[in-house]
Amino acid sequence: MSKQADVIIVGGGVIGSSIAYNLLNDDFDGDVVLFEKDKTYEYASTPRSAGGIRQLFTTGVNVEMGKYAVEKYSTFKEDMAIDDELAEIDFQQNGYFFLVNKEENMKQLEEQAALQRQFNVGSEVIERDKLSDIIPEINTHDLAGGIYSGKDGYLDPYSVMQGYMKKAKQLGATYIYEEVKEITKDGKNVSGVITEKDVYKAPIVINCAGPWASTLSETLNLPIPVIPLKRQIIQFNIAEPLEKRLPLTVDPSGVYFRHEGNSIICGYAEEVKPQIEFSWRRDFFMEFLWPILANRVSNFEKAKIQSGWAGIYSHNTEDQNAIIGEHPDLSGYHLAVGFSGHGMQQAPAVGRGFSEYIRNGKYETIDFSLLGFDRFQKEELVVEEAIV
């Protein structure tokens, strides 16, 4: 005997849990069932994220999602409270800071800031002689300037995921900790999923499986351009504390760094072969990250590795943007995949968008139609230039 649901969500991380929460919080009266194969979330992408939240994007839809995230994460602990217990997520609004080393890049930053201001994002283009106002210890000799957004920052990804999960469960969502082996269809309609133990039927299935999303979609013979890419994060201590708390800062090299408590975490989107693999290397820090960090901030010259970890990006190979919405070739089959490292910051808006589309048949808060799968068929890619 098959089991029934109204909406099945495959993947119980921050994206899937945000969708479930938003649906039920918006009074969707059907049964929402989430499947998550990793009950402890040990290898899930969400808790291994760097936790950056920003509005500094170069495409309008991404700016809108970032703005929505800043607003929602600012009130998250109250919104997700259960029985007066606040859902603390340690949202540190210390800013987001992109640095550039060429004068011609400053014109691009001015254009980006103009776009962001259209959405009431208070980003600022910072000239070289003012960079030390943000980071007093910064070495500016090879820099032209930067762009800064003071309301952006970073948070604890695991706590965000737990906040969404607990609230979704309180509202009636069912979490089943089994691996989905196959998504099923009946003609031109999705029909449900098959797990290791059971068959579940539903008219709506949402693929939120992150790095595993592509393999799952192939069970429908519907390939998607998403591959798993490992990203290492190294945490280190410094001998002399910095004068101010750091914004999440992106060096022209692509290396990023921010505070994590009294320590610093850093990372870089290194070129790796697609695979799901979680090792991290000290020599990655010593040979590559450290020289760049020590050049940028003198306090980083005396650094001691505290720990490290690796997480997996679900990387969209076509334009590095999320794939959101119903698949054009299979009714009821929805995608929320390929976030390319932006899932944590886009989860609030994506959850809201899916709730609107499933309940009302249209997007209302943010128009996600540009990010639909059909953009690949139409060759209308949405290229984001500010990728970390």
ZAZAPA-877724 format. One record per residue (C-alpha): residue in three letters; y, x, z. Coordinates in steps of 0.5 Angstrom, whole numbers, plus 500, padded with zeros to 3 digits. Example, Ala and Ser with C-alpha at 12.3 -4.5 7.8 and 13.67 -1.06 7.14 Angstrom:
REM residues 2
ALA491525516SER498527514
END
This chain:
REM residues 388
MET500500500SER507503498LYS513502503GLN519499501ALA527502502ASP533500498VAL536507498ILE532513498ILE535520499VAL532526498GLY535532502GLY537531510GLY542536510VAL550535510ILE550532503GLY545527504SER547525511SER554524509ILE552519504ALA547515509TYR553515514ASN558513509LEU553507506LEU552504513ASN559505516ASP561501510ASP557495512PHE551497507ASP546492509GLY540495506ASP535500508VAL537507508VAL531512508LEU532520508PHE527525507GLU527532509LYS521537509ASP524542514LYS525538520THR528544524TYR533546518GLU531553519TYR531554512ALA536549510SER543551506THR547547511PRO547551517ARG547558513SER553556510ALA560560512GLY563554513GLY570554509ILE574548508ARG579549503GLN584545498LEU585551494PHE582549488THR584549480THR581543478GLY584536481VAL578533483ASN576539487VAL583539490GLU582532492MET575533495GLY578539499LYS584535502TYR579529503ALA575534507VAL581537511GLU583530513LYS576527515TYR574534519SER580533523THR578527526PHE571528525LYS569529533GLU572522534ASP569519528MET562521530ALA562520537ILE556517540ASP557513547ASP564517548GLU560524547LEU565527542ALA562531536GLU565538536ILE565542530ASP570547532PHE574546526GLN579552526GLN585551522ASN587558521GLY588557514TYR585560507PHE588566503PHE586568496LEU589575495VAL590578488ASN592585485LYS595584479GLU602581477GLU600577472ASN595573477MET601571481LYS603566475GLN596563475LEU597562483GLU604559481GLU600554477GLN595553482ALA600551487ALA604546482LEU597543481GLN595543489ARG602540490GLN601534486PHE596532491ASN601533497VAL597540499GLY602545502SER600551499GLU604557498VAL605563494ILE606569498GLU609575495ARG606582497ASP612584502LYS610577506LEU603578506SER603581513ASP606575516ILE599572515ILE595578517PRO599583520GLU594589519ILE593588512ASN593594507THR598591501HIS598598497ASP594595491LEU596588492ALA601583488GLY601577493GLY596571495ILE596564496TYR595561502SER594554505GLY595553513LYS591547514ASP585549511GLY580553515TYR573554517LEU568550522ASP561550525PRO556547519TYR550546523SER554541528VAL557538522MET550536519GLN548534526GLY554529527TYR553526521MET545525522LYS546522529LYS551517527ALA547515521LYS541514525GLN545510530LEU547506524GLY540505522ALA538510517THR531512518TYR529520517ILE522522515TYR520529515GLU516529510GLU516533503VAL517529497LYS513531492GLU515527486ILE520522484THR517516480LYS520511475ASP518505471GLY520505464LYS528506464ASN528505472VAL527510478SER522507482GLY521511488VAL518517491ILE511520493THR510524499GLU504528502LYS502522505ASP505516502VAL508512496TYR515509497LYS519504493ALA526504492PRO531502486ILE536507488VAL533515489ILE539520490ASN537527489CYS540531495ALA535537495GLY540543494PRO536549492TRP530545491ALA533539487SER532542480THR524542481LEU524535484SER528533478GLU523536473THR518531476LEU521526472ASN522530466LEU529531467PRO532538468ILE538539471PRO542546470VAL541548478ILE538555480PRO537557487LEU542564489LYS541568495ARG548569499GLN548574505ILE553573510ILE554579515GLN557579522PHE560585525ASN564587531ILE571591531ALA573596536GLU580594536PRO582586536LEU586583531GLU593581533LYS592574530ARG586569528LEU584570521PRO584565515LEU578565511THR581571506VAL578572499ASP580579497PRO581581490SER574584489GLY571577491VAL569579498TYR571574504PHE572575511ARG574570517HIS573570525GLU567568528GLY569567535ASN571574537SER567577531ILE568577524ILE563575518CYS564577511GLY560576505TYR560576497ALA557573491GLU553578489GLU549578482VAL541576484LYS536573480PRO534566482GLN529565487ILE529562494GLU529568499PHE532569506SER532577507TRP539580509ARG540588508ARG544592513ASP545597507PHE549591503PHE554591508MET554599509GLU554601502PHE558595499LEU562590504TRP564595509PRO568600504ILE572594501LEU573591508ALA576598511ASN581599505ARG584592506VAL584592514SER585598518ASN581595524PHE575594520GLU574601519LYS570602526ALA565596525LYS558595528ILE554590525GLN552584530SER547580526GLY546577519TRP543572515ALA542569508GLY543562505ILE541559498TYR547556494SER544551489HIS548554483ASN550550477THR549555471GLU554551467ASP561550470GLN559552478ASN561545479ALA558539483ILE553534479ILE555527482GLY553520480GLU547516476HIS543520471PRO545517464ASP538517462LEU534514468SER537507472GLY538508479TYR537516479HIS543519482LEU544526483ALA548530488VAL547537487GLY549544484PHE555544489SER555552488GLY557554495HIS562548496GLY557543499MET560543506GLN567542504GLN565537499ALA560533503PRO565528506ALA568526499VAL561525496GLY559521501ARG564516501GLY564516493PHE557514493SER558509498GLU563506494TYR559506487ILE552504490ARG556498494ASN561496489GLY559499482LYS565504482TYR569510485GLU575508489THR577514493ILE576519488ASP574519481PHE568523480SER566521473LEU568527471LEU563531475GLY557526472PHE551529468ASP553526462ARG559532461PHE553537459GLN551532454LYS559531451GLU560538452GLU566537457LEU565542462VAL569542468VAL571549470GLU573551477GLU577558477ALA577559484ILE570561486VAL567565492
END
